Amino acid sequence: MSTDPRRVERILANLAANALRHGAPPVEGEVDGPVVRVRDHGPGFPPDLLTVLHASGPQRFRTGSRTGGTGLGLTIATGQARLLDARLTFRNRPEGGAETELRLPTE
């Protein structure tokens, strides 16, 4: 299956920028077929932010970060993923850090 590379680029740029801005180095990317993961080694997503990301989907929200982010980058990434029929998930890794996973459609 083909996809819109501009939308994928926008998603990944927003995820990487978010990891660099709110996480801690190193920021890593991993590609495994149709799955792309971006992870950092920072404190992870705040629990209230994860709740919003999992429950209500794209919207602007206060991130609670020291930089005063509004969550617009993650909102854009989530919206772009939906337009591609892709799945974007967010989690905190057990060993620390935040991880986002973009799963592109294969059919």
MODELLER restraints for C-alpha pairs under 7 A, 6 or more apart:
rsr = mdl.restraints
at = mdl.atoms
rsr.add(forms.Gaussian(group=physical.xy_distance, feature=features.Distance(at['CA:1:A'], at['CA:106:A']), mean=5.64, stdev=0.5))
rsr.add(forms.Gaussian(group=physical.xy_distance, feature=features.Distance(at['CA:1:A'], at['CA:107:A']), mean=5.60, stdev=0.5))
rsr.add(forms.Gaussian(group=physical.xy_distance, feature=features.Distance(at['CA:3:A'], at['CA:84:A']), mean=6.97, stdev=0.5))
rsr.add(forms.Gaussian(group=physical.xy_distance, feature=features.Distance(at['CA:7:A'], at['CA:80:A']), mean=6.09, stdev=0.5))
rsr.add(forms.Gaussian(group=physical.xy_distance, feature=features.Distance(at['CA:11:A'], at['CA:77:A']), mean=4.45, stdev=0.5))
rsr.add(forms.Gaussian(group=physical.xy_distance, feature=features.Distance(at['CA:11:A'], at['CA:80:A']), mean=6.56, stdev=0.5))
rsr.add(forms.Gaussian(group=physical.xy_distance, feature=features.Distance(at['CA:14:A'], at['CA:73:A']), mean=5.27, stdev=0.5))
rsr.add(forms.Gaussian(group=physical.xy_distance, feature=features.Distance(at['CA:14:A'], at['CA:74:A']), mean=6.71, stdev=0.5))
rsr.add(forms.Gaussian(group=physical.xy_distance, feature=features.Distance(at['CA:14:A'], at['CA:77:A']), mean=6.27, stdev=0.5))
rsr.add(forms.Gaussian(group=physical.xy_distance, feature=features.Distance(at['CA:15:A'], at['CA:38:A']), mean=6.80, stdev=0.5))
rsr.add(forms.Gaussian(group=physical.xy_distance, feature=features.Distance(at['CA:15:A'], at['CA:74:A']), mean=6.84, stdev=0.5))
rsr.add(forms.Gaussian(group=physical.xy_distance, feature=features.Distance(at['CA:16:A'], at['CA:38:A']), mean=6.68, stdev=0.5))
rsr.add(forms.Gaussian(group=physical.xy_distance, feature=features.Distance(at['CA:18:A'], at['CA:73:A']), mean=6.88, stdev=0.5))
rsr.add(forms.Gaussian(group=physical.xy_distance, feature=features.Distance(at['CA:19:A'], at['CA:27:A']), mean=6.54, stdev=0.5))
rsr.add(forms.Gaussian(group=physical.xy_distance, feature=features.Distance(at['CA:19:A'], at['CA:39:A']), mean=6.92, stdev=0.5))
rsr.add(forms.Gaussian(group=physical.xy_distance, feature=features.Distance(at['CA:19:A'], at['CA:40:A']), mean=5.79, stdev=0.5))
rsr.add(forms.Gaussian(group=physical.xy_distance, feature=features.Distance(at['CA:20:A'], at['CA:27:A']), mean=6.70, stdev=0.5))
rsr.add(forms.Gaussian(group=physical.xy_distance, feature=features.Distance(at['CA:23:A'], at['CA:40:A']), mean=5.63, stdev=0.5))
rsr.add(forms.Gaussian(group=physical.xy_distance, feature=features.Distance(at['CA:23:A'], at['CA:41:A']), mean=6.20, stdev=0.5))
rsr.add(forms.Gaussian(group=physical.xy_distance, feature=features.Distance(at['CA:23:A'], at['CA:42:A']), mean=4.10, stdev=0.5))
rsr.add(forms.Gaussian(group=physical.xy_distance, feature=features.Distance(at['CA:23:A'], at['CA:43:A']), mean=6.54, stdev=0.5))
rsr.add(forms.Gaussian(group=physical.xy_distance, feature=features.Distance(at['CA:23:A'], at['CA:44:A']), mean=6.88, stdev=0.5))
rsr.add(forms.Gaussian(group=physical.xy_distance, feature=features.Distance(at['CA:24:A'], at['CA:40:A']), mean=5.81, stdev=0.5))
rsr.add(forms.Gaussian(group=physical.xy_distance, feature=features.Distance(at['CA:24:A'], at['CA:41:A']), mean=4.96, stdev=0.5))
rsr.add(forms.Gaussian(group=physical.xy_distance, feature=features.Distance(at['CA:24:A'], at['CA:42:A']), mean=4.20, stdev=0.5))
rsr.add(forms.Gaussian(group=physical.xy_distance, feature=features.Distance(at['CA:25:A'], at['CA:40:A']), mean=6.09, stdev=0.5))
rsr.add(forms.Gaussian(group=physical.xy_distance, feature=features.Distance(at['CA:25:A'], at['CA:41:A']), mean=5.79, stdev=0.5))
rsr.add(forms.Gaussian(group=physical.xy_distance, feature=features.Distance(at['CA:26:A'], at['CA:40:A']), mean=5.97, stdev=0.5))
rsr.add(forms.Gaussian(group=physical.xy_distance, feature=features.Distance(at['CA:26:A'], at['CA:41:A']), mean=6.27, stdev=0.5))
rsr.add(forms.Gaussian(group=physical.xy_distance, feature=features.Distance(at['CA:27:A'], at['CA:39:A']), mean=5.67, stdev=0.5))
rsr.add(forms.Gaussian(group=physical.xy_distance, feature=features.Distance(at['CA:27:A'], at['CA:40:A']), mean=4.42, stdev=0.5))
rsr.add(forms.Gaussian(group=physical.xy_distance, feature=features.Distance(at['CA:27:A'], at['CA:41:A']), mean=6.96, stdev=0.5))
rsr.add(forms.Gaussian(group=physical.xy_distance, feature=features.Distance(at['CA:28:A'], at['CA:38:A']), mean=5.68, stdev=0.5))
rsr.add(forms.Gaussian(group=physical.xy_distance, feature=features.Distance(at['CA:28:A'], at['CA:39:A']), mean=5.31, stdev=0.5))
rsr.add(forms.Gaussian(group=physical.xy_distance, feature=features.Distance(at['CA:28:A'], at['CA:40:A']), mean=6.33, stdev=0.5))
rsr.add(forms.Gaussian(group=physical.xy_distance, feature=features.Distance(at['CA:29:A'], at['CA:37:A']), mean=5.54, stdev=0.5))
rsr.add(forms.Gaussian(group=physical.xy_distance, feature=features.Distance(at['CA:29:A'], at['CA:38:A']), mean=4.57, stdev=0.5))
rsr.add(forms.Gaussian(group=physical.xy_distance, feature=features.Distance(at['CA:29:A'], at['CA:39:A']), mean=6.57, stdev=0.5))
rsr.add(forms.Gaussian(group=physical.xy_distance, feature=features.Distance(at['CA:30:A'], at['CA:36:A']), mean=5.60, stdev=0.5))
rsr.add(forms.Gaussian(group=physical.xy_distance, feature=features.Distance(at['CA:30:A'], at['CA:37:A']), mean=5.12, stdev=0.5))
rsr.add(forms.Gaussian(group=physical.xy_distance, feature=features.Distance(at['CA:30:A'], at['CA:38:A']), mean=6.65, stdev=0.5))
rsr.add(forms.Gaussian(group=physical.xy_distance, feature=features.Distance(at['CA:31:A'], at['CA:37:A']), mean=6.56, stdev=0.5))
rsr.add(forms.Gaussian(group=physical.xy_distance, feature=features.Distance(at['CA:34:A'], at['CA:103:A']), mean=5.77, stdev=0.5))
rsr.add(forms.Gaussian(group=physical.xy_distance, feature=features.Distance(at['CA:34:A'], at['CA:104:A']), mean=5.11, stdev=0.5))
rsr.add(forms.Gaussian(group=physical.xy_distance, feature=features.Distance(at['CA:34:A'], at['CA:106:A']), mean=6.95, stdev=0.5))
rsr.add(forms.Gaussian(group=physical.xy_distance, feature=features.Distance(at['CA:35:A'], at['CA:101:A']), mean=6.81, stdev=0.5))
rsr.add(forms.Gaussian(group=physical.xy_distance, feature=features.Distance(at['CA:35:A'], at['CA:102:A']), mean=5.63, stdev=0.5))
rsr.add(forms.Gaussian(group=physical.xy_distance, feature=features.Distance(at['CA:35:A'], at['CA:103:A']), mean=4.49, stdev=0.5))
rsr.add(forms.Gaussian(group=physical.xy_distance, feature=features.Distance(at['CA:35:A'], at['CA:104:A']), mean=6.29, stdev=0.5))
rsr.add(forms.Gaussian(group=physical.xy_distance, feature=features.Distance(at['CA:36:A'], at['CA:101:A']), mean=5.74, stdev=0.5))
rsr.add(forms.Gaussian(group=physical.xy_distance, feature=features.Distance(at['CA:36:A'], at['CA:102:A']), mean=5.12, stdev=0.5))
rsr.add(forms.Gaussian(group=physical.xy_distance, feature=features.Distance(at['CA:36:A'], at['CA:103:A']), mean=6.54, stdev=0.5))
rsr.add(forms.Gaussian(group=physical.xy_distance, feature=features.Distance(at['CA:37:A'], at['CA:99:A']), mean=6.76, stdev=0.5))
rsr.add(forms.Gaussian(group=physical.xy_distance, feature=features.Distance(at['CA:37:A'], at['CA:100:A']), mean=5.62, stdev=0.5))
rsr.add(forms.Gaussian(group=physical.xy_distance, feature=features.Distance(at['CA:37:A'], at['CA:101:A']), mean=4.44, stdev=0.5))
rsr.add(forms.Gaussian(group=physical.xy_distance, feature=features.Distance(at['CA:37:A'], at['CA:102:A']), mean=6.29, stdev=0.5))
rsr.add(forms.Gaussian(group=physical.xy_distance, feature=features.Distance(at['CA:38:A'], at['CA:99:A']), mean=5.65, stdev=0.5))
rsr.add(forms.Gaussian(group=physical.xy_distance, feature=features.Distance(at['CA:38:A'], at['CA:100:A']), mean=5.36, stdev=0.5))
rsr.add(forms.Gaussian(group=physical.xy_distance, feature=features.Distance(at['CA:38:A'], at['CA:101:A']), mean=6.59, stdev=0.5))
rsr.add(forms.Gaussian(group=physical.xy_distance, feature=features.Distance(at['CA:39:A'], at['CA:97:A']), mean=6.82, stdev=0.5))
rsr.add(forms.Gaussian(group=physical.xy_distance, feature=features.Distance(at['CA:39:A'], at['CA:98:A']), mean=5.55, stdev=0.5))
rsr.add(forms.Gaussian(group=physical.xy_distance, feature=features.Distance(at['CA:39:A'], at['CA:99:A']), mean=4.21, stdev=0.5))
rsr.add(forms.Gaussian(group=physical.xy_distance, feature=features.Distance(at['CA:39:A'], at['CA:100:A']), mean=6.42, stdev=0.5))
rsr.add(forms.Gaussian(group=physical.xy_distance, feature=features.Distance(at['CA:40:A'], at['CA:97:A']), mean=5.21, stdev=0.5))
rsr.add(forms.Gaussian(group=physical.xy_distance, feature=features.Distance(at['CA:40:A'], at['CA:98:A']), mean=5.58, stdev=0.5))
rsr.add(forms.Gaussian(group=physical.xy_distance, feature=features.Distance(at['CA:40:A'], at['CA:99:A']), mean=6.68, stdev=0.5))
rsr.add(forms.Gaussian(group=physical.xy_distance, feature=features.Distance(at['CA:41:A'], at['CA:96:A']), mean=6.20, stdev=0.5))
rsr.add(forms.Gaussian(group=physical.xy_distance, feature=features.Distance(at['CA:41:A'], at['CA:97:A']), mean=4.18, stdev=0.5))
rsr.add(forms.Gaussian(group=physical.xy_distance, feature=features.Distance(at['CA:41:A'], at['CA:98:A']), mean=6.90, stdev=0.5))
rsr.add(forms.Gaussian(group=physical.xy_distance, feature=features.Distance(at['CA:42:A'], at['CA:96:A']), mean=6.80, stdev=0.5))
rsr.add(forms.Gaussian(group=physical.xy_distance, feature=features.Distance(at['CA:42:A'], at['CA:97:A']), mean=4.61, stdev=0.5))
rsr.add(forms.Gaussian(group=physical.xy_distance, feature=features.Distance(at['CA:42:A'], at['CA:98:A']), mean=6.86, stdev=0.5))
rsr.add(forms.Gaussian(group=physical.xy_distance, feature=features.Distance(at['CA:43:A'], at['CA:96:A']), mean=6.34, stdev=0.5))
rsr.add(forms.Gaussian(group=physical.xy_distance, feature=features.Distance(at['CA:43:A'], at['CA:97:A']), mean=5.32, stdev=0.5))
rsr.add(forms.Gaussian(group=physical.xy_distance, feature=features.Distance(at['CA:44:A'], at['CA:92:A']), mean=5.32, stdev=0.5))
rsr.add(forms.Gaussian(group=physical.xy_distance, feature=features.Distance(at['CA:44:A'], at['CA:96:A']), mean=6.38, stdev=0.5))
rsr.add(forms.Gaussian(group=physical.xy_distance, feature=features.Distance(at['CA:44:A'], at['CA:97:A']), mean=4.29, stdev=0.5))
rsr.add(forms.Gaussian(group=physical.xy_distance, feature=features.Distance(at['CA:44:A'], at['CA:98:A']), mean=4.16, stdev=0.5))
rsr.add(forms.Gaussian(group=physical.xy_distance, feature=features.Distance(at['CA:45:A'], at['CA:92:A']), mean=6.25, stdev=0.5))
rsr.add(forms.Gaussian(group=physical.xy_distance, feature=features.Distance(at['CA:45:A'], at['CA:98:A']), mean=5.84, stdev=0.5))
rsr.add(forms.Gaussian(group=physical.xy_distance, feature=features.Distance(at['CA:49:A'], at['CA:63:A']), mean=6.37, stdev=0.5))
rsr.add(forms.Gaussian(group=physical.xy_distance, feature=features.Distance(at['CA:58:A'], at['CA:75:A']), mean=4.62, stdev=0.5))
rsr.add(forms.Gaussian(group=physical.xy_distance, feature=features.Distance(at['CA:58:A'], at['CA:78:A']), mean=5.90, stdev=0.5))
rsr.add(forms.Gaussian(group=physical.xy_distance, feature=features.Distance(at['CA:58:A'], at['CA:79:A']), mean=6.06, stdev=0.5))
rsr.add(forms.Gaussian(group=physical.xy_distance, feature=features.Distance(at['CA:59:A'], at['CA:75:A']), mean=5.57, stdev=0.5))
rsr.add(forms.Gaussian(group=physical.xy_distance, feature=features.Distance(at['CA:60:A'], at['CA:70:A']), mean=5.92, stdev=0.5))
rsr.add(forms.Gaussian(group=physical.xy_distance, feature=features.Distance(at['CA:60:A'], at['CA:71:A']), mean=5.53, stdev=0.5))
rsr.add(forms.Gaussian(group=physical.xy_distance, feature=features.Distance(at['CA:60:A'], at['CA:72:A']), mean=5.49, stdev=0.5))
rsr.add(forms.Gaussian(group=physical.xy_distance, feature=features.Distance(at['CA:60:A'], at['CA:75:A']), mean=6.40, stdev=0.5))
rsr.add(forms.Gaussian(group=physical.xy_distance, feature=features.Distance(at['CA:61:A'], at['CA:70:A']), mean=5.12, stdev=0.5))
rsr.add(forms.Gaussian(group=physical.xy_distance, feature=features.Distance(at['CA:61:A'], at['CA:71:A']), mean=5.43, stdev=0.5))
rsr.add(forms.Gaussian(group=physical.xy_distance, feature=features.Distance(at['CA:62:A'], at['CA:69:A']), mean=6.19, stdev=0.5))
rsr.add(forms.Gaussian(group=physical.xy_distance, feature=features.Distance(at['CA:62:A'], at['CA:70:A']), mean=4.50, stdev=0.5))
rsr.add(forms.Gaussian(group=physical.xy_distance, feature=features.Distance(at['CA:62:A'], at['CA:71:A']), mean=6.25, stdev=0.5))
rsr.add(forms.Gaussian(group=physical.xy_distance, feature=features.Distance(at['CA:63:A'], at['CA:69:A']), mean=5.44, stdev=0.5))
rsr.add(forms.Gaussian(group=physical.xy_distance, feature=features.Distance(at['CA:63:A'], at['CA:70:A']), mean=5.63, stdev=0.5))
rsr.add(forms.Gaussian(group=physical.xy_distance, feature=features.Distance(at['CA:63:A'], at['CA:71:A']), mean=5.77, stdev=0.5))
rsr.add(forms.Gaussian(group=physical.xy_distance, feature=features.Distance(at['CA:78:A'], at['CA:88:A']), mean=6.32, stdev=0.5))
rsr.add(forms.Gaussian(group=physical.xy_distance, feature=features.Distance(at['CA:81:A'], at['CA:87:A']), mean=6.22, stdev=0.5))
rsr.add(forms.Gaussian(group=physical.xy_distance, feature=features.Distance(at['CA:81:A'], at['CA:88:A']), mean=6.42, stdev=0.5))
rsr.add(forms.Gaussian(group=physical.xy_distance, feature=features.Distance(at['CA:85:A'], at['CA:105:A']), mean=6.41, stdev=0.5))
rsr.add(forms.Gaussian(group=physical.xy_distance, feature=features.Distance(at['CA:86:A'], at['CA:102:A']), mean=6.90, stdev=0.5))
rsr.add(forms.Gaussian(group=physical.xy_distance, feature=features.Distance(at['CA:86:A'], at['CA:103:A']), mean=5.59, stdev=0.5))
rsr.add(forms.Gaussian(group=physical.xy_distance, feature=features.Distance(at['CA:86:A'], at['CA:104:A']), mean=4.57, stdev=0.5))
rsr.add(forms.Gaussian(group=physical.xy_distance, feature=features.Distance(at['CA:86:A'], at['CA:105:A']), mean=5.51, stdev=0.5))
rsr.add(forms.Gaussian(group=physical.xy_distance, feature=features.Distance(at['CA:87:A'], at['CA:102:A']), mean=5.77, stdev=0.5))
rsr.add(forms.Gaussian(group=physical.xy_distance, feature=features.Distance(at['CA:87:A'], at['CA:103:A']), mean=5.05, stdev=0.5))
rsr.add(forms.Gaussian(group=physical.xy_distance, feature=features.Distance(at['CA:87:A'], at['CA:104:A']), mean=6.60, stdev=0.5))
rsr.add(forms.Gaussian(group=physical.xy_distance, feature=features.Distance(at['CA:88:A'], at['CA:100:A']), mean=6.92, stdev=0.5))
rsr.add(forms.Gaussian(group=physical.xy_distance, feature=features.Distance(at['CA:88:A'], at['CA:101:A']), mean=5.57, stdev=0.5))
rsr.add(forms.Gaussian(group=physical.xy_distance, feature=features.Distance(at['CA:88:A'], at['CA:102:A']), mean=4.60, stdev=0.5))
rsr.add(forms.Gaussian(group=physical.xy_distance, feature=features.Distance(at['CA:88:A'], at['CA:103:A']), mean=6.38, stdev=0.5))
rsr.add(forms.Gaussian(group=physical.xy_distance, feature=features.Distance(at['CA:89:A'], at['CA:100:A']), mean=5.58, stdev=0.5))
rsr.add(forms.Gaussian(group=physical.xy_distance, feature=features.Distance(at['CA:89:A'], at['CA:101:A']), mean=5.23, stdev=0.5))
rsr.add(forms.Gaussian(group=physical.xy_distance, feature=features.Distance(at['CA:89:A'], at['CA:102:A']), mean=6.73, stdev=0.5))
rsr.add(forms.Gaussian(group=physical.xy_distance, feature=features.Distance(at['CA:90:A'], at['CA:99:A']), mean=5.94, stdev=0.5))
rsr.add(forms.Gaussian(group=physical.xy_distance, feature=features.Distance(at['CA:90:A'], at['CA:100:A']), mean=4.57, stdev=0.5))
rsr.add(forms.Gaussian(group=physical.xy_distance, feature=features.Distance(at['CA:90:A'], at['CA:101:A']), mean=6.59, stdev=0.5))
rsr.add(forms.Gaussian(group=physical.xy_distance, feature=features.Distance(at['CA:91:A'], at['CA:98:A']), mean=6.01, stdev=0.5))
rsr.add(forms.Gaussian(group=physical.xy_distance, feature=features.Distance(at['CA:91:A'], at['CA:99:A']), mean=5.44, stdev=0.5))
rsr.add(forms.Gaussian(group=physical.xy_distance, feature=features.Distance(at['CA:91:A'], at['CA:100:A']), mean=6.48, stdev=0.5))
rsr.add(forms.Gaussian(group=physical.xy_distance, feature=features.Distance(at['CA:92:A'], at['CA:98:A']), mean=4.57, stdev=0.5))
rsr.add(forms.Gaussian(group=physical.xy_distance, feature=features.Distance(at['CA:92:A'], at['CA:99:A']), mean=6.01, stdev=0.5))
rsr.add(forms.Gaussian(group=physical.xy_distance, feature=features.Distance(at['CA:93:A'], at['CA:99:A']), mean=6.59, stdev=0.5))
